[in-house]
Amino acid sequence: MLSLKDAVEGQEYVVCEIQSDDEELNAFLFSLGCYSGESVTVVSRKKTSCVISIKDGRYNIDNQLAEVILVK
């Protein structure tokens, strides 16, 4: 497993785990469709953030958040 921060651009991954004890953060990610078993793709990467595609949406998340999303 690796975090979304280390994921390769353009490759599709499956979310395995959200490594966070923050219930509010977990609820936010769930509302975006980012939960275990869901497909996610890193569309592009910037210095402090990355753009991800989940279902039909694209979202810009910071690297700190990308580190808690583990994918395979």
PDB file of N, CA, C and O in Angstrom:
ATOM      1  N   MET A   1       0.836  -1.191   0.000  1.00  0.00           N
ATOM      2  CA  MET A   1       0.000   0.000   0.000  1.00  0.00           C
ATOM      3  C   MET A   1       0.877   1.248   0.000  1.00  0.00           C
ATOM      4  O   MET A   1       1.978   1.257   0.550  1.00  0.00           O
ATOM      5  N   LEU A   2       0.371   2.276  -0.617  1.00  0.00           N
ATOM      6  CA  LEU A   2       1.053   3.565  -0.609  1.00  0.00           C
ATOM      7  C   LEU A   2       0.024   4.667  -0.437  1.00  0.00           C
ATOM      8  O   LEU A   2      -1.173   4.444  -0.618  1.00  0.00           O
ATOM      9  N   SER A   3       0.492   5.849  -0.088  1.00  0.00           N
ATOM     10  CA  SER A   3      -0.438   6.964   0.095  1.00  0.00           C
ATOM     11  C   SER A   3      -0.688   7.638  -1.255  1.00  0.00           C
ATOM     12  O   SER A   3       0.089   7.468  -2.195  1.00  0.00           O
ATOM     13  N   LEU A   4      -1.766   8.396  -1.340  1.00  0.00           N
ATOM     14  CA  LEU A   4      -2.058   9.130  -2.577  1.00  0.00           C
ATOM     15  C   LEU A   4      -0.954  10.128  -2.904  1.00  0.00           C
ATOM     16  O   LEU A   4      -0.740  10.458  -4.071  1.00  0.00           O
ATOM     17  N   LYS A   5      -0.257  10.606  -1.888  1.00  0.00           N
ATOM     18  CA  LYS A   5       0.839  11.544  -2.121  1.00  0.00           C
ATOM     19  C   LYS A   5       1.933  10.907  -2.985  1.00  0.00           C
ATOM     20  O   LYS A   5       2.597  11.600  -3.756  1.00  0.00           O
ATOM     21  N   ASP A   6       2.118   9.591  -2.856  1.00  0.00           N
ATOM     22  CA  ASP A   6       3.158   8.882  -3.597  1.00  0.00           C
ATOM     23  C   ASP A   6       2.629   8.188  -4.850  1.00  0.00           C
ATOM     24  O   ASP A   6       3.392   7.532  -5.560  1.00  0.00           O
ATOM     25  N   ALA A   7       1.346   8.325  -5.126  1.00  0.00           N
ATOM     26  CA  ALA A   7       0.739   7.648  -6.274  1.00  0.00           C
ATOM     27  C   ALA A   7       1.190   8.278  -7.594  1.00  0.00           C
ATOM     28  O   ALA A   7       1.511   9.465  -7.655  1.00  0.00           O
ATOM     29  N   VAL A   8       1.206   7.465  -8.638  1.00  0.00           N
ATOM     30  CA  VAL A   8       1.605   7.897  -9.974  1.00  0.00           C
ATOM     31  C   VAL A   8       0.432   8.595 -10.660  1.00  0.00           C
ATOM     32  O   VAL A   8      -0.698   8.107 -10.625  1.00  0.00           O
ATOM     33  N   GLU A   9       0.709   9.738 -11.282  1.00  0.00           N
ATOM     34  CA  GLU A   9      -0.334  10.473 -12.006  1.00  0.00           C
ATOM     35  C   GLU A   9      -0.922   9.616 -13.123  1.00  0.00           C
ATOM     36  O   GLU A   9      -0.196   8.916 -13.828  1.00  0.00           O
ATOM     37  N   GLY A  10      -2.236   9.678 -13.274  1.00  0.00           N
ATOM     38  CA  GLY A  10      -2.917   9.002 -14.368  1.00  0.00           C
ATOM     39  C   GLY A  10      -3.221   7.541 -14.126  1.00  0.00           C
ATOM     40  O   GLY A  10      -3.937   6.931 -14.920  1.00  0.00           O
ATOM     41  N   GLN A  11      -2.711   6.963 -13.071  1.00  0.00           N
ATOM     42  CA  GLN A  11      -2.971   5.555 -12.777  1.00  0.00           C
ATOM     43  C   GLN A  11      -4.135   5.436 -11.799  1.00  0.00           C
ATOM     44  O   GLN A  11      -4.231   6.197 -10.836  1.00  0.00           O
ATOM     45  N   GLU A  12      -5.019   4.472 -12.058  1.00  0.00           N
ATOM     46  CA  GLU A  12      -6.170   4.275 -11.184  1.00  0.00           C
ATOM     47  C   GLU A  12      -5.790   3.366 -10.015  1.00  0.00           C
ATOM     48  O   GLU A  12      -5.133   2.341 -10.196  1.00  0.00           O
ATOM     49  N   TYR A  13      -6.212   3.758  -8.824  1.00  0.00           N
ATOM     50  CA  TYR A  13      -5.954   2.998  -7.607  1.00  0.00           C
ATOM     51  C   TYR A  13      -7.268   2.718  -6.899  1.00  0.00           C
ATOM     52  O   TYR A  13      -8.300   3.309  -7.216  1.00  0.00           O
ATOM     53  N   VAL A  14      -7.215   1.805  -5.933  1.00  0.00           N
ATOM     54  CA  VAL A  14      -8.375   1.512  -5.097  1.00  0.00           C
ATOM     55  C   VAL A  14      -8.031   1.930  -3.672  1.00  0.00           C
ATOM     56  O   VAL A  14      -6.985   1.555  -3.142  1.00  0.00           O
ATOM     57  N   VAL A  15      -8.912   2.704  -3.060  1.00  0.00           N
ATOM     58  CA  VAL A  15      -8.699   3.153  -1.685  1.00  0.00           C
ATOM     59  C   VAL A  15      -8.783   1.932  -0.767  1.00  0.00           C
ATOM     60  O   VAL A  15      -9.759   1.182  -0.802  1.00  0.00           O
ATOM     61  N   CYS A  16      -7.741   1.743   0.058  1.00  0.00           N
ATOM     62  CA  CYS A  16      -7.718   0.628   1.006  1.00  0.00           C
ATOM     63  C   CYS A  16      -8.119   1.065   2.402  1.00  0.00           C
ATOM     64  O   CYS A  16      -8.843   0.362   3.108  1.00  0.00           O
ATOM     65  N   GLU A  17      -7.634   2.242   2.786  1.00  0.00           N
ATOM     66  CA  GLU A  17      -7.830   2.673   4.167  1.00  0.00           C
ATOM     67  C   GLU A  17      -7.637   4.179   4.271  1.00  0.00           C
ATOM     68  O   GLU A  17      -6.864   4.777   3.523  1.00  0.00           O
ATOM     69  N   ILE A  18      -8.356   4.778   5.216  1.00  0.00           N
ATOM     70  CA  ILE A  18      -8.144   6.181   5.581  1.00  0.00           C
ATOM     71  C   ILE A  18      -7.510   6.158   6.963  1.00  0.00           C
ATOM     72  O   ILE A  18      -8.150   5.760   7.936  1.00  0.00           O
ATOM     73  N   GLN A  19      -6.258   6.583   7.054  1.00  0.00           N
ATOM     74  CA  GLN A  19      -5.536   6.534   8.331  1.00  0.00           C
ATOM     75  C   GLN A  19      -5.712   7.834   9.093  1.00  0.00           C
ATOM     76  O   GLN A  19      -4.797   8.655   9.169  1.00  0.00           O
ATOM     77  N   SER A  20      -6.891   8.010   9.654  1.00  0.00           N
ATOM     78  CA  SER A  20      -7.178   9.214  10.423  1.00  0.00           C
ATOM     79  C   SER A  20      -8.167   8.888  11.537  1.00  0.00           C
ATOM     80  O   SER A  20      -9.122   8.138  11.336  1.00  0.00           O
ATOM     81  N   ASP A  21      -7.928   9.456  12.702  1.00  0.00           N
ATOM     82  CA  ASP A  21      -8.857   9.297  13.818  1.00  0.00           C
ATOM     83  C   ASP A  21      -9.846  10.458  13.887  1.00  0.00           C
ATOM     84  O   ASP A  21     -10.719  10.483  14.754  1.00  0.00           O
ATOM     85  N   ASP A  22      -9.707  11.418  12.973  1.00  0.00           N
ATOM     86  CA  ASP A  22     -10.567  12.603  12.943  1.00  0.00           C
ATOM     87  C   ASP A  22     -11.885  12.253  12.254  1.00  0.00           C
ATOM     88  O   ASP A  22     -11.933  12.087  11.035  1.00  0.00           O
ATOM     89  N   GLU A  23     -12.946  12.144  13.041  1.00  0.00           N
ATOM     90  CA  GLU A  23     -14.250  11.757  12.497  1.00  0.00           C
ATOM     91  C   GLU A  23     -14.778  12.770  11.479  1.00  0.00           C
ATOM     92  O   GLU A  23     -15.417  12.388  10.498  1.00  0.00           O
ATOM     93  N   GLU A  24     -14.515  14.048  11.706  1.00  0.00           N
ATOM     94  CA  GLU A  24     -14.966  15.090  10.785  1.00  0.00           C
ATOM     95  C   GLU A  24     -14.270  14.940   9.428  1.00  0.00           C
ATOM     96  O   GLU A  24     -14.904  15.078   8.381  1.00  0.00           O
ATOM     97  N   LEU A  25     -12.982  14.660   9.454  1.00  0.00           N
ATOM     98  CA  LEU A  25     -12.225  14.441   8.220  1.00  0.00           C
ATOM     99  C   LEU A  25     -12.723  13.196   7.498  1.00  0.00           C
ATOM    100  O   LEU A  25     -12.897  13.207   6.279  1.00  0.00           O
ATOM    101  N   ASN A  26     -12.949  12.132   8.244  1.00  0.00           N
ATOM    102  CA  ASN A  26     -13.461  10.897   7.642  1.00  0.00           C
ATOM    103  C   ASN A  26     -14.830  11.124   6.994  1.00  0.00           C
ATOM    104  O   ASN A  26     -15.100  10.611   5.908  1.00  0.00           O
ATOM    105  N   ALA A  27     -15.685  11.887   7.661  1.00  0.00           N
ATOM    106  CA  ALA A  27     -17.013  12.193   7.119  1.00  0.00           C
ATOM    107  C   ALA A  27     -16.902  13.036   5.852  1.00  0.00           C
ATOM    108  O   ALA A  27     -17.652  12.835   4.897  1.00  0.00           O
ATOM    109  N   PHE A  28     -15.956  13.987   5.850  1.00  0.00           N
ATOM    110  CA  PHE A  28     -15.736  14.822   4.672  1.00  0.00           C
ATOM    111  C   PHE A  28     -15.288  13.974   3.483  1.00  0.00           C
ATOM    112  O   PHE A  28     -15.826  14.104   2.383  1.00  0.00           O
ATOM    113  N   LEU A  29     -14.306  13.111   3.709  1.00  0.00           N
ATOM    114  CA  LEU A  29     -13.824  12.246   2.628  1.00  0.00           C
ATOM    115  C   LEU A  29     -14.923  11.314   2.133  1.00  0.00           C
ATOM    116  O   LEU A  29     -15.031  11.067   0.932  1.00  0.00           O
ATOM    117  N   PHE A  30     -15.730  10.799   3.040  1.00  0.00           N
ATOM    118  CA  PHE A  30     -16.850   9.938   2.660  1.00  0.00           C
ATOM    119  C   PHE A  30     -17.832  10.698   1.782  1.00  0.00           C
ATOM    120  O   PHE A  30     -18.364  10.144   0.821  1.00  0.00           O
ATOM    121  N   SER A  31     -18.076  11.972   2.108  1.00  0.00           N
ATOM    122  CA  SER A  31     -19.007  12.779   1.310  1.00  0.00           C
ATOM    123  C   SER A  31     -18.487  13.019  -0.105  1.00  0.00           C
ATOM    124  O   SER A  31     -19.270  13.230  -1.031  1.00  0.00           O
ATOM    125  N   LEU A  32     -17.157  12.988  -0.270  1.00  0.00           N
ATOM    126  CA  LEU A  32     -16.570  13.122  -1.603  1.00  0.00           C
ATOM    127  C   LEU A  32     -16.614  11.807  -2.376  1.00  0.00           C
ATOM    128  O   LEU A  32     -16.405  11.788  -3.589  1.00  0.00           O
ATOM    129  N   GLY A  33     -16.883  10.715  -1.678  1.00  0.00           N
ATOM    130  CA  GLY A  33     -16.863   9.396  -2.306  1.00  0.00           C
ATOM    131  C   GLY A  33     -15.542   8.687  -2.111  1.00  0.00           C
ATOM    132  O   GLY A  33     -15.261   7.687  -2.771  1.00  0.00           O
ATOM    133  N   CYS A  34     -14.735   9.203  -1.209  1.00  0.00           N
ATOM    134  CA  CYS A  34     -13.412   8.628  -0.947  1.00  0.00           C
ATOM    135  C   CYS A  34     -13.498   7.723   0.275  1.00  0.00           C
ATOM    136  O   CYS A  34     -13.372   8.180   1.411  1.00  0.00           O
ATOM    137  N   TYR A  35     -13.715   6.429   0.026  1.00  0.00           N
ATOM    138  CA  TYR A  35     -13.807   5.451   1.103  1.00  0.00           C
ATOM    139  C   TYR A  35     -13.279   4.116   0.596  1.00  0.00           C
ATOM    140  O   TYR A  35     -13.068   3.938  -0.604  1.00  0.00           O
ATOM    141  N   SER A  36     -13.071   3.199   1.497  1.00  0.00           N
ATOM    142  CA  SER A  36     -12.470   1.909   1.180  1.00  0.00           C
ATOM    143  C   SER A  36     -13.220   1.206   0.047  1.00  0.00           C
ATOM    144  O   SER A  36     -14.446   1.094   0.077  1.00  0.00           O
ATOM    145  N   GLY A  37     -12.473   0.737  -0.945  1.00  0.00           N
ATOM    146  CA  GLY A  37     -13.050   0.026  -2.077  1.00  0.00           C
ATOM    147  C   GLY A  37     -13.358   0.903  -3.278  1.00  0.00           C
ATOM    148  O   GLY A  37     -13.667   0.386  -4.351  1.00  0.00           O
ATOM    149  N   GLU A  38     -13.281   2.214  -3.122  1.00  0.00           N
ATOM    150  CA  GLU A  38     -13.603   3.147  -4.212  1.00  0.00           C
ATOM    151  C   GLU A  38     -12.368   3.423  -5.067  1.00  0.00           C
ATOM    152  O   GLU A  38     -11.253   3.476  -4.547  1.00  0.00           O
ATOM    153  N   SER A  39     -12.559   3.598  -6.361  1.00  0.00           N
ATOM    154  CA  SER A  39     -11.462   3.914  -7.282  1.00  0.00           C
ATOM    155  C   SER A  39     -11.129   5.394  -7.214  1.00  0.00           C
ATOM    156  O   SER A  39     -12.015   6.238  -7.078  1.00  0.00           O
ATOM    157  N   VAL A  40      -9.832   5.702  -7.309  1.00  0.00           N
ATOM    158  CA  VAL A  40      -9.369   7.089  -7.282  1.00  0.00           C
ATOM    159  C   VAL A  40      -8.161   7.206  -8.213  1.00  0.00           C
ATOM    160  O   VAL A  40      -7.352   6.285  -8.318  1.00  0.00           O
ATOM    161  N   THR A  41      -8.055   8.348  -8.883  1.00  0.00           N
ATOM    162  CA  THR A  41      -6.941   8.609  -9.801  1.00  0.00           C
ATOM    163  C   THR A  41      -6.341   9.964  -9.472  1.00  0.00           C
ATOM    164  O   THR A  41      -7.072  10.933  -9.268  1.00  0.00           O
ATOM    165  N   VAL A  42      -5.004  10.044  -9.419  1.00  0.00           N
ATOM    166  CA  VAL A  42      -4.326  11.330  -9.269  1.00  0.00           C
ATOM    167  C   VAL A  42      -4.231  11.930 -10.668  1.00  0.00           C
ATOM    168  O   VAL A  42      -3.549  11.388 -11.537  1.00  0.00           O
ATOM    169  N   VAL A  43      -4.918  13.051 -10.881  1.00  0.00           N
ATOM    170  CA  VAL A  43      -4.971  13.695 -12.193  1.00  0.00           C
ATOM    171  C   VAL A  43      -3.718  14.532 -12.423  1.00  0.00           C
ATOM    172  O   VAL A  43      -3.093  14.451 -13.480  1.00  0.00           O
ATOM    173  N   SER A  44      -3.355  15.337 -11.426  1.00  0.00           N
ATOM    174  CA  SER A  44      -2.156  16.167 -11.542  1.00  0.00           C
ATOM    175  C   SER A  44      -1.608  16.448 -10.156  1.00  0.00           C
ATOM    176  O   SER A  44      -2.275  16.236  -9.144  1.00  0.00           O
ATOM    177  N   ARG A  45      -0.381  16.929 -10.138  1.00  0.00           N
ATOM    178  CA  ARG A  45       0.307  17.173  -8.880  1.00  0.00           C
ATOM    179  C   ARG A  45       0.927  18.560  -8.890  1.00  0.00           C
ATOM    180  O   ARG A  45       1.506  18.993  -9.886  1.00  0.00           O
ATOM    181  N   LYS A  46       0.793  19.249  -7.762  1.00  0.00           N
ATOM    182  CA  LYS A  46       1.435  20.545  -7.576  1.00  0.00           C
ATOM    183  C   LYS A  46       2.393  20.410  -6.400  1.00  0.00           C
ATOM    184  O   LYS A  46       2.510  19.336  -5.810  1.00  0.00           O
ATOM    185  N   LYS A  47       3.072  21.484  -6.063  1.00  0.00           N
ATOM    186  CA  LYS A  47       4.052  21.420  -4.987  1.00  0.00           C
ATOM    187  C   LYS A  47       3.426  21.034  -3.644  1.00  0.00           C
ATOM    188  O   LYS A  47       3.971  20.196  -2.926  1.00  0.00           O
ATOM    189  N   THR A  48       2.297  21.634  -3.305  1.00  0.00           N
ATOM    190  CA  THR A  48       1.693  21.400  -1.991  1.00  0.00           C
ATOM    191  C   THR A  48       0.355  20.670  -2.045  1.00  0.00           C
ATOM    192  O   THR A  48      -0.291  20.495  -1.012  1.00  0.00           O
ATOM    193  N   SER A  49      -0.072  20.243  -3.234  1.00  0.00           N
ATOM    194  CA  SER A  49      -1.377  19.590  -3.347  1.00  0.00           C
ATOM    195  C   SER A  49      -1.423  18.694  -4.576  1.00  0.00           C
ATOM    196  O   SER A  49      -0.483  18.645  -5.370  1.00  0.00           O
ATOM    197  N   CYS A  50      -2.537  17.988  -4.712  1.00  0.00           N
ATOM    198  CA  CYS A  50      -2.758  17.190  -5.921  1.00  0.00           C
ATOM    199  C   CYS A  50      -4.249  17.215  -6.257  1.00  0.00           C
ATOM    200  O   CYS A  50      -5.098  17.406  -5.386  1.00  0.00           O
ATOM    201  N   VAL A  51      -4.536  17.020  -7.523  1.00  0.00           N
ATOM    202  CA  VAL A  51      -5.916  16.950  -8.001  1.00  0.00           C
ATOM    203  C   VAL A  51      -6.243  15.476  -8.180  1.00  0.00           C
ATOM    204  O   VAL A  51      -5.528  14.748  -8.869  1.00  0.00           O
ATOM    205  N   ILE A  52      -7.336  15.042  -7.550  1.00  0.00           N
ATOM    206  CA  ILE A  52      -7.737  13.643  -7.659  1.00  0.00           C
ATOM    207  C   ILE A  52      -9.112  13.545  -8.305  1.00  0.00           C
ATOM    208  O   ILE A  52      -9.922  14.469  -8.227  1.00  0.00           O
ATOM    209  N   SER A  53      -9.353  12.426  -8.932  1.00  0.00           N
ATOM    210  CA  SER A  53     -10.646  12.156  -9.552  1.00  0.00           C
ATOM    211  C   SER A  53     -11.290  10.983  -8.821  1.00  0.00           C
ATOM    212  O   SER A  53     -10.721   9.894  -8.744  1.00  0.00           O
ATOM    213  N   ILE A  54     -12.476  11.219  -8.288  1.00  0.00           N
ATOM    214  CA  ILE A  54     -13.263  10.185  -7.617  1.00  0.00           C
ATOM    215  C   ILE A  54     -14.657  10.220  -8.222  1.00  0.00           C
ATOM    216  O   ILE A  54     -15.300  11.268  -8.261  1.00  0.00           O
ATOM    217  N   LYS A  55     -15.114   9.077  -8.688  1.00  0.00           N
ATOM    218  CA  LYS A  55     -16.412   8.992  -9.361  1.00  0.00           C
ATOM    219  C   LYS A  55     -16.446  10.028 -10.480  1.00  0.00           C
ATOM    220  O   LYS A  55     -15.595   9.990 -11.369  1.00  0.00           O
ATOM    221  N   ASP A  56     -17.404  10.952 -10.461  1.00  0.00           N
ATOM    222  CA  ASP A  56     -17.518  11.949 -11.529  1.00  0.00           C
ATOM    223  C   ASP A  56     -16.947  13.302 -11.137  1.00  0.00           C
ATOM    224  O   ASP A  56     -17.130  14.279 -11.863  1.00  0.00           O
ATOM    225  N   GLY A  57     -16.254  13.380  -9.996  1.00  0.00           N
ATOM    226  CA  GLY A  57     -15.761  14.675  -9.523  1.00  0.00           C
ATOM    227  C   GLY A  57     -14.244  14.748  -9.479  1.00  0.00           C
ATOM    228  O   GLY A  57     -13.548  13.736  -9.395  1.00  0.00           O
ATOM    229  N   ARG A  58     -13.757  15.984  -9.539  1.00  0.00           N
ATOM    230  CA  ARG A  58     -12.327  16.253  -9.370  1.00  0.00           C
ATOM    231  C   ARG A  58     -12.164  17.180  -8.180  1.00  0.00           C
ATOM    232  O   ARG A  58     -12.892  18.160  -8.027  1.00  0.00           O
ATOM    233  N   TYR A  59     -11.187  16.848  -7.337  1.00  0.00           N
ATOM    234  CA  TYR A  59     -10.988  17.599  -6.105  1.00  0.00           C
ATOM    235  C   TYR A  59      -9.512  17.906  -5.919  1.00  0.00           C
ATOM    236  O   TYR A  59      -8.652  17.085  -6.236  1.00  0.00           O
ATOM    237  N   ASN A  60      -9.229  19.088  -5.403  1.00  0.00           N
ATOM    238  CA  ASN A  60      -7.861  19.471  -5.080  1.00  0.00           C
ATOM    239  C   ASN A  60      -7.678  19.235  -3.573  1.00  0.00           C
ATOM    240  O   ASN A  60      -8.378  19.833  -2.757  1.00  0.00           O
ATOM    241  N   ILE A  61      -6.739  18.365  -3.217  1.00  0.00           N
ATOM    242  CA  ILE A  61      -6.478  18.094  -1.802  1.00  0.00           C
ATOM    243  C   ILE A  61      -5.013  18.389  -1.502  1.00  0.00           C
ATOM    244  O   ILE A  61      -4.154  18.225  -2.368  1.00  0.00           O
ATOM    245  N   ASP A  62      -4.731  18.821  -0.287  1.00  0.00           N
ATOM    246  CA  ASP A  62      -3.341  19.113   0.056  1.00  0.00           C
ATOM    247  C   ASP A  62      -2.585  17.817   0.351  1.00  0.00           C
ATOM    248  O   ASP A  62      -3.189  16.767   0.574  1.00  0.00           O
ATOM    249  N   ASN A  63      -1.254  17.909   0.347  1.00  0.00           N
ATOM    250  CA  ASN A  63      -0.417  16.733   0.533  1.00  0.00           C
ATOM    251  C   ASN A  63      -0.626  16.072   1.884  1.00  0.00           C
ATOM    252  O   ASN A  63      -0.520  14.852   2.001  1.00  0.00           O
ATOM    253  N   GLN A  64      -0.923  16.870   2.907  1.00  0.00           N
ATOM    254  CA  GLN A  64      -1.159  16.313   4.241  1.00  0.00           C
ATOM    255  C   GLN A  64      -2.368  15.379   4.232  1.00  0.00           C
ATOM    256  O   GLN A  64      -2.338  14.312   4.844  1.00  0.00           O
ATOM    257  N   LEU A  65      -3.422  15.782   3.541  1.00  0.00           N
ATOM    258  CA  LEU A  65      -4.609  14.942   3.415  1.00  0.00           C
ATOM    259  C   LEU A  65      -4.318  13.725   2.532  1.00  0.00           C
ATOM    260  O   LEU A  65      -4.786  12.623   2.820  1.00  0.00           O
ATOM    261  N   ALA A  66      -3.555  13.920   1.472  1.00  0.00           N
ATOM    262  CA  ALA A  66      -3.223  12.819   0.561  1.00  0.00           C
ATOM    263  C   ALA A  66      -2.431  11.729   1.279  1.00  0.00           C
ATOM    264  O   ALA A  66      -2.518  10.559   0.905  1.00  0.00           O
ATOM    265  N   GLU A  67      -1.661  12.091   2.300  1.00  0.00           N
ATOM    266  CA  GLU A  67      -0.866  11.115   3.028  1.00  0.00           C
ATOM    267  C   GLU A  67      -1.705  10.143   3.854  1.00  0.00           C
ATOM    268  O   GLU A  67      -1.257   9.027   4.119  1.00  0.00           O
ATOM    269  N   VAL A  68      -2.915  10.537   4.270  1.00  0.00           N
ATOM    270  CA  VAL A  68      -3.730   9.650   5.107  1.00  0.00           C
ATOM    271  C   VAL A  68      -4.607   8.713   4.277  1.00  0.00           C
ATOM    272  O   VAL A  68      -5.245   7.817   4.830  1.00  0.00           O
ATOM    273  N   ILE A  69      -4.646   8.908   2.956  1.00  0.00           N
ATOM    274  CA  ILE A  69      -5.442   8.047   2.076  1.00  0.00           C
ATOM    275  C   ILE A  69      -4.509   6.988   1.501  1.00  0.00           C
ATOM    276  O   ILE A  69      -3.646   7.289   0.676  1.00  0.00           O
ATOM    277  N   LEU A  70      -4.691   5.741   1.944  1.00  0.00           N
ATOM    278  CA  LEU A  70      -3.839   4.646   1.478  1.00  0.00           C
ATOM    279  C   LEU A  70      -4.540   3.899   0.349  1.00  0.00           C
ATOM    280  O   LEU A  70      -5.727   3.583   0.429  1.00  0.00           O
ATOM    281  N   VAL A  71      -3.770   3.623  -0.708  1.00  0.00           N
ATOM    282  CA  VAL A  71      -4.326   2.988  -1.897  1.00  0.00           C
ATOM    283  C   VAL A  71      -3.459   1.802  -2.314  1.00  0.00           C
ATOM    284  O   VAL A  71      -2.328   1.650  -1.853  1.00  0.00           O
ATOM    285  N   LYS A  72      -4.013   0.962  -3.200  1.00  0.00           N
ATOM    286  CA  LYS A  72      -3.222  -0.114  -3.796  1.00  0.00           C
ATOM    287  C   LYS A  72      -3.568  -0.244  -5.252  1.00  0.00           C
ATOM    288  O   LYS A  72      -3.012  -1.097  -5.944  1.00  0.00           O
TER     289      LYS A  72
END
